[in-house]
Amino acid sequence: MSRARSKIGISEEEPVAAEAVELEWVSQFLTSLEQGNVDQVLSLLTEDVMLISDGAEK
């Protein structure tokens, strides 16, 4: 995180707090992934998101 912070000009001492809306989005996204709800995952993404996979199966 320190390199990312320095690149965008945020000092190490400055706290970074996510907005409530962003936290809710992340929570919904992770829950949808964990539950395997592909339709919900896709609905949370913007139209220009691209999924790249190596095609490996478990």
C-alpha angles and dihedrals in degrees: 000000000000093000091048091048093050092048092056095038102252117139121229090245095053111094117231113214123186118224117253091246091054092049091050091050092050091048092051092046095051093044091051091050093048091050093046091238099157095174091055092047091052092048090057094053127081121245094256096058114118125199116210118188135176089223094236117152127212 
